[in-house]
């Protein structure tokens, strides 16, 4: 039994942060009411992001958090950082509603 617990702990700590964010995003998607079957961040504009549902915005922010994270970052979702990033993205999008969402994110969040 001790061995199984140690293996489970080792497996948990070896999971890549982006995988953890993807799992979180999947859970949010399954529990969210059906809206769009696909959110293409290359085609979505800031205006679409600002008019999206709370669940869609949460999903997008979680995905962006994983995308712009360094490969060796710990598998931790920092909700304070998500809130700060949401405010930055919202302010940028308010000033640039026709900008593609991924372009806005690229200009605000540096990929590590």
Gaussian input, Z-matrix of N, CA and C with variables (Angstrom, degrees):
# hf/3-21g

backbone

0 1
 N
 C     1     B1
 C     2     B2     1     A1
 N     3     B3     2     A2     1     D1
 C     4     B4     3     A3     2     D2
 C     5     B5     4     A4     3     D3
 N     6     B6     5     A5     4     D4
 C     7     B7     6     A6     5     D5
 C     8     B8     7     A7     6     D6
 N     9     B9     8     A8     7     D7
 C    10    B10     9     A9     8     D8
 C    11    B11    10    A10     9     D9
 N    12    B12    11    A11    10    D10
 C    13    B13    12    A12    11    D11
 C    14    B14    13    A13    12    D12
 N    15    B15    14    A14    13    D13
 C    16    B16    15    A15    14    D14
 C    17    B17    16    A16    15    D15
 N    18    B18    17    A17    16    D16
 C    19    B19    18    A18    17    D17
 C    20    B20    19    A19    18    D18
 N    21    B21    20    A20    19    D19
 C    22    B22    21    A21    20    D20
 C    23    B23    22    A22    21    D21
 N    24    B24    23    A23    22    D22
 C    25    B25    24    A24    23    D23
 C    26    B26    25    A25    24    D24
 N    27    B27    26    A26    25    D25
 C    28    B28    27    A27    26    D26
 C    29    B29    28    A28    27    D27
 N    30    B30    29    A29    28    D28
 C    31    B31    30    A30    29    D29
 C    32    B32    31    A31    30    D30
 N    33    B33    32    A32    31    D31
 C    34    B34    33    A33    32    D32
 C    35    B35    34    A34    33    D33
 N    36    B36    35    A35    34    D34
 C    37    B37    36    A36    35    D35
 C    38    B38    37    A37    36    D36
 N    39    B39    38    A38    37    D37
 C    40    B40    39    A39    38    D38
 C    41    B41    40    A40    39    D39
 N    42    B42    41    A41    40    D40
 C    43    B43    42    A42    41    D41
 C    44    B44    43    A43    42    D42
 N    45    B45    44    A44    43    D43
 C    46    B46    45    A45    44    D44
 C    47    B47    46    A46    45    D45
 N    48    B48    47    A47    46    D46
 C    49    B49    48    A48    47    D47
 C    50    B50    49    A49    48    D48
 N    51    B51    50    A50    49    D49
 C    52    B52    51    A51    50    D50
 C    53    B53    52    A52    51    D51
 N    54    B54    53    A53    52    D52
 C    55    B55    54    A54    53    D53
 C    56    B56    55    A55    54    D54
 N    57    B57    56    A56    55    D55
 C    58    B58    57    A57    56    D56
 C    59    B59    58    A58    57    D57
 N    60    B60    59    A59    58    D58
 C    61    B61    60    A60    59    D59
 C    62    B62    61    A61    60    D60
 N    63    B63    62    A62    61    D61
 C    64    B64    63    A63    62    D62
 C    65    B65    64    A64    63    D63
 N    66    B66    65    A65    64    D64
 C    67    B67    66    A66    65    D65
 C    68    B68    67    A67    66    D66
 N    69    B69    68    A68    67    D67
 C    70    B70    69    A69    68    D68
 C    71    B71    70    A70    69    D69
 N    72    B72    71    A71    70    D70
 C    73    B73    72    A72    71    D71
 C    74    B74    73    A73    72    D72
 N    75    B75    74    A74    73    D73
 C    76    B76    75    A75    74    D74
 C    77    B77    76    A76    75    D75
 N    78    B78    77    A77    76    D76
 C    79    B79    78    A78    77    D77
 C    80    B80    79    A79    78    D78
 N    81    B81    80    A80    79    D79
 C    82    B82    81    A81    80    D80
 C    83    B83    82    A82    81    D81
 N    84    B84    83    A83    82    D82
 C    85    B85    84    A84    83    D83
 C    86    B86    85    A85    84    D84
 N    87    B87    86    A86    85    D85
 C    88    B88    87    A87    86    D86
 C    89    B89    88    A88    87    D87
 N    90    B90    89    A89    88    D88
 C    91    B91    90    A90    89    D89
 C    92    B92    91    A91    90    D90
 N    93    B93    92    A92    91    D91
 C    94    B94    93    A93    92    D92
 C    95    B95    94    A94    93    D93
 N    96    B96    95    A95    94    D94
 C    97    B97    96    A96    95    D95
 C    98    B98    97    A97    96    D96
 N    99    B99    98    A98    97    D97
 C   100   B100    99    A99    98    D98
 C   101   B101   100   A100    99    D99
 N   102   B102   101   A101   100   D100
 C   103   B103   102   A102   101   D101
 C   104   B104   103   A103   102   D102
 N   105   B105   104   A104   103   D103
 C   106   B106   105   A105   104   D104
 C   107   B107   106   A106   105   D105
 N   108   B108   107   A107   106   D106
 C   109   B109   108   A108   107   D107
 C   110   B110   109   A109   108   D108
 N   111   B111   110   A110   109   D109
 C   112   B112   111   A111   110   D110
 C   113   B113   112   A112   111   D111
 N   114   B114   113   A113   112   D112
 C   115   B115   114   A114   113   D113
 C   116   B116   115   A115   114   D114
 N   117   B117   116   A116   115   D115
 C   118   B118   117   A117   116   D116
 C   119   B119   118   A118   117   D117
 N   120   B120   119   A119   118   D118
 C   121   B121   120   A120   119   D119
 C   122   B122   121   A121   120   D120
 N   123   B123   122   A122   121   D121
 C   124   B124   123   A123   122   D122
 C   125   B125   124   A124   123   D123
 N   126   B126   125   A125   124   D124
 C   127   B127   126   A126   125   D125
 C   128   B128   127   A127   126   D126
 N   129   B129   128   A128   127   D127
 C   130   B130   129   A129   128   D128
 C   131   B131   130   A130   129   D129
 N   132   B132   131   A131   130   D130
 C   133   B133   132   A132   131   D131
 C   134   B134   133   A133   132   D132
 N   135   B135   134   A134   133   D133
 C   136   B136   135   A135   134   D134
 C   137   B137   136   A136   135   D135
 N   138   B138   137   A137   136   D136
 C   139   B139   138   A138   137   D137
 C   140   B140   139   A139   138   D138
 N   141   B141   140   A140   139   D139
 C   142   B142   141   A141   140   D140
 C   143   B143   142   A142   141   D141
 N   144   B144   143   A143   142   D142
 C   145   B145   144   A144   143   D143
 C   146   B146   145   A145   144   D144
 N   147   B147   146   A146   145   D145
 C   148   B148   147   A147   146   D146
 C   149   B149   148   A148   147   D147
 N   150   B150   149   A149   148   D148
 C   151   B151   150   A150   149   D149
 C   152   B152   151   A151   150   D150
 N   153   B153   152   A152   151   D151
 C   154   B154   153   A153   152   D152
 C   155   B155   154   A154   153   D153
 N   156   B156   155   A155   154   D154
 C   157   B157   156   A156   155   D155
 C   158   B158   157   A157   156   D156
 N   159   B159   158   A158   157   D157
 C   160   B160   159   A159   158   D158
 C   161   B161   160   A160   159   D159
 N   162   B162   161   A161   160   D160
 C   163   B163   162   A162   161   D161
 C   164   B164   163   A163   162   D162
 N   165   B165   164   A164   163   D163
 C   166   B166   165   A165   164   D164
 C   167   B167   166   A166   165   D165
 N   168   B168   167   A167   166   D166
 C   169   B169   168   A168   167   D167
 C   170   B170   169   A169   168   D168
 N   171   B171   170   A170   169   D169
 C   172   B172   171   A171   170   D170
 C   173   B173   172   A172   171   D171
 N   174   B174   173   A173   172   D172
 C   175   B175   174   A174   173   D173
 C   176   B176   175   A175   174   D174
 N   177   B177   176   A176   175   D175
 C   178   B178   177   A177   176   D176
 C   179   B179   178   A178   177   D177
 N   180   B180   179   A179   178   D178
 C   181   B181   180   A180   179   D179
 C   182   B182   181   A181   180   D180
 N   183   B183   182   A182   181   D181
 C   184   B184   183   A183   182   D182
 C   185   B185   184   A184   183   D183
 N   186   B186   185   A185   184   D184
 C   187   B187   186   A186   185   D185
 C   188   B188   187   A187   186   D186
 N   189   B189   188   A188   187   D187
 C   190   B190   189   A189   188   D188
 C   191   B191   190   A190   189   D189
 N   192   B192   191   A191   190   D190
 C   193   B193   192   A192   191   D191
 C   194   B194   193   A193   192   D192
 N   195   B195   194   A194   193   D193
 C   196   B196   195   A195   194   D194
 C   197   B197   196   A196   195   D195
 N   198   B198   197   A197   196   D196
 C   199   B199   198   A198   197   D197
 C   200   B200   199   A199   198   D198
 N   201   B201   200   A200   199   D199
 C   202   B202   201   A201   200   D200
 C   203   B203   202   A202   201   D201
 N   204   B204   203   A203   202   D202
 C   205   B205   204   A204   203   D203
 C   206   B206   205   A205   204   D204
 N   207   B207   206   A206   205   D205
 C   208   B208   207   A207   206   D206
 C   209   B209   208   A208   207   D207
 N   210   B210   209   A209   208   D208
 C   211   B211   210   A210   209   D209
 C   212   B212   211   A211   210   D210
 N   213   B213   212   A212   211   D211
 C   214   B214   213   A213   212   D212
 C   215   B215   214   A214   213   D213
 N   216   B216   215   A215   214   D214
 C   217   B217   216   A216   215   D215
 C   218   B218   217   A217   216   D216
 N   219   B219   218   A218   217   D217
 C   220   B220   219   A219   218   D218
 C   221   B221   220   A220   219   D219
 N   222   B222   221   A221   220   D220
 C   223   B223   222   A222   221   D221
 C   224   B224   223   A223   222   D222
 N   225   B225   224   A224   223   D223
 C   226   B226   225   A225   224   D224
 C   227   B227   226   A226   225   D225
 N   228   B228   227   A227   226   D226
 C   229   B229   228   A228   227   D227
 C   230   B230   229   A229   228   D228
 N   231   B231   230   A230   229   D229
 C   232   B232   231   A231   230   D230
 C   233   B233   232   A232   231   D231
 N   234   B234   233   A233   232   D232
 C   235   B235   234   A234   233   D233
 C   236   B236   235   A235   234   D234
 N   237   B237   236   A236   235   D235
 C   238   B238   237   A237   236   D236
 C   239   B239   238   A238   237   D237
 N   240   B240   239   A239   238   D238
 C   241   B241   240   A240   239   D239
 C   242   B242   241   A241   240   D240
 N   243   B243   242   A242   241   D241
 C   244   B244   243   A243   242   D242
 C   245   B245   244   A244   243   D243
 N   246   B246   245   A245   244   D244
 C   247   B247   246   A246   245   D245
 C   248   B248   247   A247   246   D246
 N   249   B249   248   A248   247   D247
 C   250   B250   249   A249   248   D248
 C   251   B251   250   A250   249   D249
 N   252   B252   251   A251   250   D250
 C   253   B253   252   A252   251   D251
 C   254   B254   253   A253   252   D252
 N   255   B255   254   A254   253   D253
 C   256   B256   255   A255   254   D254
 C   257   B257   256   A256   255   D255
 N   258   B258   257   A257   256   D256
 C   259   B259   258   A258   257   D257
 C   260   B260   259   A259   258   D258
 N   261   B261   260   A260   259   D259
 C   262   B262   261   A261   260   D260
 C   263   B263   262   A262   261   D261
 N   264   B264   263   A263   262   D262
 C   265   B265   264   A264   263   D263
 C   266   B266   265   A265   264   D264
 N   267   B267   266   A266   265   D265
 C   268   B268   267   A267   266   D266
 C   269   B269   268   A268   267   D267
 N   270   B270   269   A269   268   D268
 C   271   B271   270   A270   269   D269
 C   272   B272   271   A271   270   D270
 N   273   B273   272   A272   271   D271
 C   274   B274   273   A273   272   D272
 C   275   B275   274   A274   273   D273
 N   276   B276   275   A275   274   D274
 C   277   B277   276   A276   275   D275
 C   278   B278   277   A277   276   D276
 N   279   B279   278   A278   277   D277
 C   280   B280   279   A279   278   D278
 C   281   B281   280   A280   279   D279
 N   282   B282   281   A281   280   D280
 C   283   B283   282   A282   281   D281
 C   284   B284   283   A283   282   D282
 N   285   B285   284   A284   283   D283
 C   286   B286   285   A285   284   D284
 C   287   B287   286   A286   285   D285
 N   288   B288   287   A287   286   D286
 C   289   B289   288   A288   287   D287
 C   290   B290   289   A289   288   D288
 N   291   B291   290   A290   289   D289
 C   292   B292   291   A291   290   D290
 C   293   B293   292   A292   291   D291
 N   294   B294   293   A293   292   D292
 C   295   B295   294   A294   293   D293
 C   296   B296   295   A295   294   D294
 N   297   B297   296   A296   295   D295
 C   298   B298   297   A297   296   D296
 C   299   B299   298   A298   297   D297
 N   300   B300   299   A299   298   D298
 C   301   B301   300   A300   299   D299
 C   302   B302   301   A301   300   D300
 N   303   B303   302   A302   301   D301
 C   304   B304   303   A303   302   D302
 C   305   B305   304   A304   303   D303
 N   306   B306   305   A305   304   D304
 C   307   B307   306   A306   305   D305
 C   308   B308   307   A307   306   D306
 N   309   B309   308   A308   307   D307
 C   310   B310   309   A309   308   D308
 C   311   B311   310   A310   309   D309
 N   312   B312   311   A311   310   D310
 C   313   B313   312   A312   311   D311
 C   314   B314   313   A313   312   D312
 N   315   B315   314   A314   313   D313
 C   316   B316   315   A315   314   D314
 C   317   B317   316   A316   315   D315
 N   318   B318   317   A317   316   D316
 C   319   B319   318   A318   317   D317
 C   320   B320   319   A319   318   D318
 N   321   B321   320   A320   319   D319
 C   322   B322   321   A321   320   D320
 C   323   B323   322   A322   321   D321
 N   324   B324   323   A323   322   D322
 C   325   B325   324   A324   323   D323
 C   326   B326   325   A325   324   D324
 N   327   B327   326   A326   325   D325
 C   328   B328   327   A327   326   D326
 C   329   B329   328   A328   327   D327
 N   330   B330   329   A329   328   D328
 C   331   B331   330   A330   329   D329
 C   332   B332   331   A331   330   D330
 N   333   B333   332   A332   331   D331
 C   334   B334   333   A333   332   D332
 C   335   B335   334   A334   333   D333

   B1=1.4481
   B2=1.5293
   B3=1.3169
   B4=1.4567
   B5=1.5221
   B6=1.3266
   B7=1.4545
   B8=1.5275
   B9=1.3316
   B10=1.4705
   B11=1.5197
   B12=1.3369
   B13=1.4627
   B14=1.5124
   B15=1.3322
   B16=1.4663
   B17=1.5246
   B18=1.3342
   B19=1.4656
   B20=1.5254
   B21=1.3304
   B22=1.4626
   B23=1.5231
   B24=1.3203
   B25=1.4616
   B26=1.5133
   B27=1.3319
   B28=1.4647
   B29=1.5220
   B30=1.3070
   B31=1.4693
   B32=1.5153
   B33=1.3139
   B34=1.4631
   B35=1.5195
   B36=1.3178
   B37=1.4586
   B38=1.5149
   B39=1.3266
   B40=1.4546
   B41=1.5252
   B42=1.3142
   B43=1.4617
   B44=1.5234
   B45=1.3089
   B46=1.4616
   B47=1.5344
   B48=1.3407
   B49=1.4649
   B50=1.5198
   B51=1.3162
   B52=1.4689
   B53=1.5227
   B54=1.3346
   B55=1.4645
   B56=1.5222
   B57=1.3301
   B58=1.4670
   B59=1.5333
   B60=1.3269
   B61=1.4621
   B62=1.5213
   B63=1.3279
   B64=1.4658
   B65=1.5257
   B66=1.3288
   B67=1.4665
   B68=1.5238
   B69=1.3330
   B70=1.4623
   B71=1.5299
   B72=1.3092
   B73=1.4643
   B74=1.5262
   B75=1.3303
   B76=1.4578
   B77=1.5204
   B78=1.3238
   B79=1.4685
   B80=1.5207
   B81=1.3377
   B82=1.4610
   B83=1.5269
   B84=1.3202
   B85=1.4587
   B86=1.5163
   B87=1.3364
   B88=1.4575
   B89=1.5118
   B90=1.3410
   B91=1.4559
   B92=1.5224
   B93=1.3211
   B94=1.4669
   B95=1.5223
   B96=1.3403
   B97=1.4573
   B98=1.5288
   B99=1.2968
   B100=1.4620
   B101=1.5178
   B102=1.3193
   B103=1.4649
   B104=1.5241
   B105=1.3231
   B106=1.4539
   B107=1.5193
   B108=1.3146
   B109=1.4542
   B110=1.5183
   B111=1.3284
   B112=1.4579
   B113=1.5228
   B114=1.3211
   B115=1.4595
   B116=1.5174
   B117=1.3031
   B118=1.4578
   B119=1.5223
   B120=1.3243
   B121=1.4611
   B122=1.5233
   B123=1.3270
   B124=1.4581
   B125=1.5209
   B126=1.3241
   B127=1.4637
   B128=1.5254
   B129=1.3371
   B130=1.4677
   B131=1.5199
   B132=1.3228
   B133=1.4581
   B134=1.5288
   B135=1.3141
   B136=1.4701
   B137=1.5321
   B138=1.3214
   B139=1.4610
   B140=1.5346
   B141=1.3292
   B142=1.4657
   B143=1.5299
   B144=1.3236
   B145=1.4622
   B146=1.5222
   B147=1.3174
   B148=1.4625
   B149=1.5216
   B150=1.3154
   B151=1.4646
   B152=1.5368
   B153=1.3208
   B154=1.4694
   B155=1.5262
   B156=1.3244
   B157=1.4675
   B158=1.5325
   B159=1.3083
   B160=1.4699
   B161=1.5250
   B162=1.3157
   B163=1.4659
   B164=1.5277
   B165=1.3287
   B166=1.4616
   B167=1.5235
   B168=1.3205
   B169=1.4619
   B170=1.5238
   B171=1.3256
   B172=1.4683
   B173=1.5185
   B174=1.3036
   B175=1.4593
   B176=1.5277
   B177=1.3158
   B178=1.4706
   B179=1.5180
   B180=1.3332
   B181=1.4649
   B182=1.5262
   B183=1.3257
   B184=1.4653
   B185=1.5299
   B186=1.3200
   B187=1.4608
   B188=1.5283
   B189=1.3403
   B190=1.4606
   B191=1.5231
   B192=1.3325
   B193=1.4631
   B194=1.5277
   B195=1.3074
   B196=1.4622
   B197=1.5151
   B198=1.3208
   B199=1.4605
   B200=1.5233
   B201=1.3218
   B202=1.4662
   B203=1.5300
   B204=1.3007
   B205=1.4605
   B206=1.5301
   B207=1.3232
   B208=1.4630
   B209=1.5271
   B210=1.3083
   B211=1.4620
   B212=1.5277
   B213=1.3281
   B214=1.4590
   B215=1.5294
   B216=1.3274
   B217=1.4689
   B218=1.5227
   B219=1.3326
   B220=1.4666
   B221=1.5321
   B222=1.3198
   B223=1.4628
   B224=1.5322
   B225=1.3264
   B226=1.4620
   B227=1.5226
   B228=1.3148
   B229=1.4584
   B230=1.5209
   B231=1.3134
   B232=1.4585
   B233=1.5260
   B234=1.3167
   B235=1.4649
   B236=1.5254
   B237=1.3215
   B238=1.4719
   B239=1.5228
   B240=1.3410
   B241=1.4615
   B242=1.5271
   B243=1.3331
   B244=1.4704
   B245=1.5240
   B246=1.3426
   B247=1.4645
   B248=1.5246
   B249=1.3325
   B250=1.4700
   B251=1.5301
   B252=1.3356
   B253=1.4638
   B254=1.5206
   B255=1.3214
   B256=1.4641
   B257=1.5282
   B258=1.3146
   B259=1.4729
   B260=1.5210
   B261=1.3477
   B262=1.4708
   B263=1.5243
   B264=1.3344
   B265=1.4588
   B266=1.5261
   B267=1.3105
   B268=1.4641
   B269=1.5290
   B270=1.3288
   B271=1.4692
   B272=1.5314
   B273=1.3186
   B274=1.4629
   B275=1.5226
   B276=1.3233
   B277=1.4618
   B278=1.5252
   B279=1.3188
   B280=1.4644
   B281=1.5279
   B282=1.3163
   B283=1.4638
   B284=1.5296
   B285=1.3383
   B286=1.4649
   B287=1.5338
   B288=1.3246
   B289=1.4698
   B290=1.5314
   B291=1.3112
   B292=1.4620
   B293=1.5277
   B294=1.3209
   B295=1.4618
   B296=1.5255
   B297=1.3228
   B298=1.4614
   B299=1.5261
   B300=1.3195
   B301=1.4590
   B302=1.5214
   B303=1.3342
   B304=1.4604
   B305=1.5245
   B306=1.3079
   B307=1.4667
   B308=1.5256
   B309=1.3227
   B310=1.4638
   B311=1.5253
   B312=1.3178
   B313=1.4647
   B314=1.5263
   B315=1.3207
   B316=1.4647
   B317=1.5240
   B318=1.3155
   B319=1.4621
   B320=1.5377
   B321=1.3303
   B322=1.4652
   B323=1.5201
   B324=1.3070
   B325=1.4566
   B326=1.5221
   B327=1.2945
   B328=1.4635
   B329=1.5208
   B330=1.2949
   B331=1.4708
   B332=1.5189
   B333=1.3303
   B334=1.4727
   B335=1.4997
   A1=112.17
   A2=116.91
   A3=119.56
   A4=109.78
   A5=116.61
   A6=120.84
   A7=111.64
   A8=116.43
   A9=120.19
   A10=110.69
   A11=117.31
   A12=120.52
   A13=111.29
   A14=116.95
   A15=120.64
   A16=110.52
   A17=117.35
   A18=120.84
   A19=110.79
   A20=116.39
   A21=120.23
   A22=109.64
   A23=118.57
   A24=122.15
   A25=110.84
   A26=117.30
   A27=120.99
   A28=110.50
   A29=117.55
   A30=120.99
   A31=110.81
   A32=117.63
   A33=121.44
   A34=111.35
   A35=117.55
   A36=119.96
   A37=112.27
   A38=118.42
   A39=121.29
   A40=112.66
   A41=118.75
   A42=121.89
   A43=109.45
   A44=116.42
   A45=123.35
   A46=109.73
   A47=117.67
   A48=120.65
   A49=113.75
   A50=117.07
   A51=119.32
   A52=111.02
   A53=116.36
   A54=120.33
   A55=109.51
   A56=116.12
   A57=120.04
   A58=110.63
   A59=116.90
   A60=120.63
   A61=110.14
   A62=117.02
   A63=120.41
   A64=110.97
   A65=116.09
   A66=120.16
   A67=109.58
   A68=116.77
   A69=120.90
   A70=110.26
   A71=115.90
   A72=119.99
   A73=111.20
   A74=116.89
   A75=120.64
   A76=111.03
   A77=116.36
   A78=120.40
   A79=110.14
   A80=115.83
   A81=119.05
   A82=111.09
   A83=115.98
   A84=120.19
   A85=111.44
   A86=116.85
   A87=120.37
   A88=111.94
   A89=117.45
   A90=119.88
   A91=112.55
   A92=116.86
   A93=120.99
   A94=110.11
   A95=115.85
   A96=118.07
   A97=109.83
   A98=117.16
   A99=121.15
   A100=110.36
   A101=115.97
   A102=121.95
   A103=107.48
   A104=115.28
   A105=120.04
   A106=108.38
   A107=115.97
   A108=118.70
   A109=110.81
   A110=116.73
   A111=121.37
   A112=109.46
   A113=115.43
   A114=121.04
   A115=106.06
   A116=116.52
   A117=121.72
   A118=108.29
   A119=115.98
   A120=119.94
   A121=112.92
   A122=117.90
   A123=120.39
   A124=111.69
   A125=117.43
   A126=119.46
   A127=112.91
   A128=116.50
   A129=119.25
   A130=109.91
   A131=115.42
   A132=120.45
   A133=109.49
   A134=114.62
   A135=120.00
   A136=110.33
   A137=115.98
   A138=120.32
   A139=110.84
   A140=117.04
   A141=120.91
   A142=110.48
   A143=116.44
   A144=120.78
   A145=110.14
   A146=117.05
   A147=120.62
   A148=112.75
   A149=117.28
   A150=119.21
   A151=112.18
   A152=116.75
   A153=121.05
   A154=110.47
   A155=114.73
   A156=119.81
   A157=109.70
   A158=115.56
   A159=120.67
   A160=110.28
   A161=117.05
   A162=120.99
   A163=111.32
   A164=117.24
   A165=120.47
   A166=110.78
   A167=116.83
   A168=120.93
   A169=110.40
   A170=117.05
   A171=121.29
   A172=110.36
   A173=116.91
   A174=121.96
   A175=110.70
   A176=117.14
   A177=121.81
   A178=110.61
   A179=117.10
   A180=120.05
   A181=111.35
   A182=117.72
   A183=120.87
   A184=109.90
   A185=116.99
   A186=120.22
   A187=110.33
   A188=116.59
   A189=120.48
   A190=111.45
   A191=116.55
   A192=120.67
   A193=110.30
   A194=117.37
   A195=120.40
   A196=112.30
   A197=117.05
   A198=121.84
   A199=111.89
   A200=116.73
   A201=120.58
   A202=112.94
   A203=117.68
   A204=123.00
   A205=110.49
   A206=115.80
   A207=120.22
   A208=109.44
   A209=116.19
   A210=120.89
   A211=112.82
   A212=117.19
   A213=119.80
   A214=113.65
   A215=117.99
   A216=120.53
   A217=109.84
   A218=117.11
   A219=119.43
   A220=110.76
   A221=117.34
   A222=121.21
   A223=111.23
   A224=115.52
   A225=121.81
   A226=108.23
   A227=116.55
   A228=121.37
   A229=106.48
   A230=116.24
   A231=122.16
   A232=108.15
   A233=116.84
   A234=120.57
   A235=111.52
   A236=118.06
   A237=120.09
   A238=110.40
   A239=116.40
   A240=120.57
   A241=110.63
   A242=117.37
   A243=120.12
   A244=110.79
   A245=116.38
   A246=120.44
   A247=111.16
   A248=116.53
   A249=120.57
   A250=110.72
   A251=116.41
   A252=120.31
   A253=111.37
   A254=116.82
   A255=120.84
   A256=110.22
   A257=116.73
   A258=120.59
   A259=111.39
   A260=116.60
   A261=120.25
   A262=110.67
   A263=116.24
   A264=120.44
   A265=110.78
   A266=117.08
   A267=121.07
   A268=111.04
   A269=117.11
   A270=120.65
   A271=110.65
   A272=116.39
   A273=120.47
   A274=110.33
   A275=116.23
   A276=120.77
   A277=112.29
   A278=117.19
   A279=120.02
   A280=110.52
   A281=116.19
   A282=120.76
   A283=112.77
   A284=117.47
   A285=122.18
   A286=110.60
   A287=118.84
   A288=121.19
   A289=115.12
   A290=118.57
   A291=120.64
   A292=113.56
   A293=116.91
   A294=121.43
   A295=109.41
   A296=116.77
   A297=120.94
   A298=107.99
   A299=116.25
   A300=121.50
   A301=112.14
   A302=117.74
   A303=120.27
   A304=110.60
   A305=118.01
   A306=121.87
   A307=109.56
   A308=116.02
   A309=120.51
   A310=110.39
   A311=116.69
   A312=120.89
   A313=110.62
   A314=117.26
   A315=120.61
   A316=111.79
   A317=117.00
   A318=119.16
   A319=112.11
   A320=117.25
   A321=120.73
   A322=114.47
   A323=117.04
   A324=121.71
   A325=109.48
   A326=116.03
   A327=120.20
   A328=109.59
   A329=116.63
   A330=120.57
   A331=107.91
   A332=115.15
   A333=120.04
   A334=111.91
   D1=-41.86
   D2=179.45
   D3=-62.36
   D4=-40.01
   D5=179.46
   D6=-61.44
   D7=-44.09
   D8=179.20
   D9=-61.53
   D10=-41.49
   D11=179.21
   D12=-64.26
   D13=-40.20
   D14=178.99
   D15=-66.47
   D16=-40.24
   D17=178.47
   D18=-64.69
   D19=-41.27
   D20=178.86
   D21=-63.41
   D22=-43.65
   D23=178.92
   D24=-63.51
   D25=-42.17
   D26=178.94
   D27=-64.47
   D28=-40.89
   D29=179.60
   D30=-65.67
   D31=-38.11
   D32=-179.97
   D33=-65.93
   D34=-42.00
   D35=-177.88
   D36=-74.64
   D37=-16.70
   D38=-179.09
   D39=-87.87
   D40=-3.74
   D41=-178.07
   D42=-74.01
   D43=132.02
   D44=-179.60
   D45=-67.57
   D46=141.04
   D47=-179.11
   D48=-55.14
   D49=-38.53
   D50=-179.50
   D51=-64.63
   D52=-32.81
   D53=177.61
   D54=-66.73
   D55=-41.73
   D56=178.81
   D57=-61.81
   D58=-42.20
   D59=178.75
   D60=-65.88
   D61=-39.05
   D62=178.30
   D63=-63.22
   D64=-40.02
   D65=177.86
   D66=-64.47
   D67=-44.66
   D68=177.42
   D69=-59.16
   D70=-45.07
   D71=179.99
   D72=-62.20
   D73=-40.28
   D74=179.00
   D75=-64.13
   D76=-42.44
   D77=178.62
   D78=-62.41
   D79=-43.68
   D80=178.76
   D81=-62.85
   D82=-38.25
   D83=179.48
   D84=-64.85
   D85=-44.96
   D86=-178.79
   D87=-66.14
   D88=-32.49
   D89=-177.36
   D90=-89.37
   D91=-11.17
   D92=-177.74
   D93=-85.50
   D94=150.34
   D95=173.70
   D96=-63.88
   D97=146.88
   D98=-177.41
   D99=-66.96
   D100=125.00
   D101=176.22
   D102=-122.49
   D103=-84.94
   D104=178.90
   D105=-107.35
   D106=142.92
   D107=178.99
   D108=-81.84
   D109=-16.47
   D110=179.90
   D111=-147.24
   D112=134.29
   D113=174.41
   D114=-116.40
   D115=104.47
   D116=-179.05
   D117=-94.61
   D118=105.68
   D119=-175.87
   D120=-69.99
   D121=-13.73
   D122=174.90
   D123=-78.89
   D124=-25.67
   D125=-178.63
   D126=-104.86
   D127=-23.27
   D128=179.47
   D129=-66.13
   D130=139.64
   D131=175.72
   D132=-98.41
   D133=168.22
   D134=175.79
   D135=-58.64
   D136=-37.35
   D137=179.74
   D138=-61.46
   D139=-42.39
   D140=177.60
   D141=-64.33
   D142=-41.31
   D143=179.20
   D144=-60.48
   D145=-45.09
   D146=-177.85
   D147=-69.09
   D148=-24.04
   D149=179.42
   D150=-98.83
   D151=3.83
   D152=-179.65
   D153=-72.37
   D154=163.47
   D155=177.36
   D156=-70.84
   D157=161.68
   D158=178.70
   D159=-58.73
   D160=-39.65
   D161=179.75
   D162=-65.03
   D163=-41.86
   D164=178.62
   D165=-65.42
   D166=-41.51
   D167=179.08
   D168=-63.31
   D169=-43.52
   D170=178.16
   D171=-60.85
   D172=-43.71
   D173=179.10
   D174=-61.71
   D175=-46.78
   D176=-179.75
   D177=-62.78
   D178=-45.51
   D179=-179.61
   D180=-63.20
   D181=-38.95
   D182=177.94
   D183=-65.07
   D184=-41.70
   D185=179.02
   D186=-63.79
   D187=-46.28
   D188=179.26
   D189=-60.42
   D190=-38.02
   D191=178.90
   D192=-59.56
   D193=-43.63
   D194=178.44
   D195=-70.72
   D196=-38.52
   D197=-177.44
   D198=-65.02
   D199=-40.01
   D200=-176.47
   D201=-93.53
   D202=11.99
   D203=-179.79
   D204=-90.11
   D205=147.91
   D206=175.39
   D207=-70.01
   D208=149.81
   D209=-176.32
   D210=-60.00
   D211=-32.23
   D212=-177.00
   D213=-97.57
   D214=10.45
   D215=175.91
   D216=-64.86
   D217=148.15
   D218=178.85
   D219=-68.53
   D220=155.36
   D221=-179.16
   D222=-78.18
   D223=70.10
   D224=-177.02
   D225=-126.91
   D226=131.75
   D227=174.11
   D228=-96.82
   D229=112.03
   D230=-179.80
   D231=-92.09
   D232=101.99
   D233=-175.41
   D234=-66.53
   D235=-29.68
   D236=175.88
   D237=-65.03
   D238=-40.76
   D239=177.97
   D240=-68.02
   D241=-38.87
   D242=176.40
   D243=-60.22
   D244=-42.67
   D245=178.34
   D246=-63.37
   D247=-44.07
   D248=179.35
   D249=-62.67
   D250=-42.75
   D251=178.64
   D252=-66.04
   D253=-36.74
   D254=178.14
   D255=-62.95
   D256=-42.61
   D257=179.12
   D258=-64.96
   D259=-42.74
   D260=178.76
   D261=-62.71
   D262=-45.68
   D263=-178.13
   D264=-67.01
   D265=-40.17
   D266=178.96
   D267=-63.52
   D268=-43.60
   D269=179.30
   D270=-64.02
   D271=-42.95
   D272=178.74
   D273=-63.22
   D274=-45.28
   D275=-178.27
   D276=-66.73
   D277=-32.66
   D278=177.02
   D279=-63.19
   D280=-35.72
   D281=-179.91
   D282=-84.57
   D283=-19.68
   D284=-176.19
   D285=-135.47
   D286=64.67
   D287=-173.23
   D288=-62.87
   D289=-25.62
   D290=-177.54
   D291=-92.65
   D292=-1.48
   D293=178.80
   D294=-72.78
   D295=142.16
   D296=175.79
   D297=-64.14
   D298=141.26
   D299=-175.90
   D300=-60.42
   D301=-42.24
   D302=-178.90
   D303=-67.56
   D304=-31.84
   D305=176.09
   D306=-66.12
   D307=-43.17
   D308=177.33
   D309=-61.37
   D310=-46.40
   D311=-179.45
   D312=-63.86
   D313=-41.24
   D314=178.27
   D315=-60.74
   D316=-36.59
   D317=-179.10
   D318=-77.38
   D319=-20.62
   D320=-178.98
   D321=-98.22
   D322=-36.45
   D323=-173.39
   D324=-119.60
   D325=119.73
   D326=-178.28
   D327=-80.84
   D328=131.85
   D329=177.13
   D330=-77.72
   D331=126.73
   D332=-175.54
   D333=-91.68

